[in-house]
């Protein structure tokens, strides 16, 4: 039976610019067995082509259509919902604008024209951008969505604010939750990848990642098997305290080759 494996990237396949031991061998093993492999990240400040180049440099052969990030998913989500006359105000960086342009989605900085507001990680976030987003919501009843819910992003030596901080600023202004978060752990992302990319049934797929509240939650809520790896942000003690319980907990990606082989993971 063909299985689908959805791999998170940072903390699962690599840490920063350092490949996690066994990643190349595990991915090759799965592909040699006829399984399908895709890579999924919430990080919106790089393009899918950037991720392809990085993975190839680390020794993992991959095509750009095997890489899904929150910008790409957001563009697909909006494409299904916008008419040709609709426009989007974007708080985000160039890779997000690139994906929206690929889908011919019109953007604007005029809050009176914005039917949607898209929030993303923006390292040039300003009060002006916050005010435009607020005015689009206040004056034009714009729908507000976000590329991903991550409050912070791990970097060398610590963490930095991510899209969740931008969401918090907008929710502080409007006094209510935004309408939808599109990246992990959303059902839209899970169903798009399972049905449109892998073309498999949910029960034939595994979500592999290092975050309980995004990777594992998305898999659990959408009928996938879930594999938590302990090479990233989540430690073993955190698993016992979480409502998001993985199907399997593994030390690292290299243990996946023992699935369905009569081991402790079978």
Order of alpha helices (4+ residues) and beta strands (2+ residues): beta-beta-beta-alpha-beta-alpha-beta-alpha-beta-alpha-beta-alpha-beta-beta-beta-alpha-beta-alpha-beta-alpha-beta-alpha-beta
